[in-house]
């Protein structure tokens, strides 16, 4: 949700600014250097978001239903407030990097499509692997899956961390699409948008999630 997206956005933006001079020194200034910097920043932002998902998932995923929703949505607000008070990241004003022009606009259609395709392929491969089958069993009937020896908590934490990492990469793409990022970009409404995308596309369907995401994004713009 928006909390993990925020972790990825700030992580990718801040770390991208820090590693850019070192990458430029190694590869020289130009498109290659920009591409390496951007993708390293996205990977690091995704890893930070995945770690945040792990830290939230371990204590909270023993909960179910409404209680789990309250914990995860509460975490999103805590993250936003933390960034709102982090002075080294610009606090409420937002983070714009060290350049007066703001963050470099690395994000374009190619990189969005590339990372979206990578996430979809990864999700599809996991769905048809043993882990995915176990997660499907948990989704259908968690008690029955646990009775059959499926490690439900461990698998739920793993899925939580992986999805948080994917949201973190999306946050990094979002950060480098504009000149800067602010805590207000990751309010509760952003999480609702993501939930609507899944519900419109259909729960438990990868293609449905893609179609739902495109539909909601397009209708919001219209």
Order of alpha helices (4+ residues) and beta strands (2+ residues): alpha-alpha-alpha-alpha-alpha-alpha-alpha-alpha-alpha
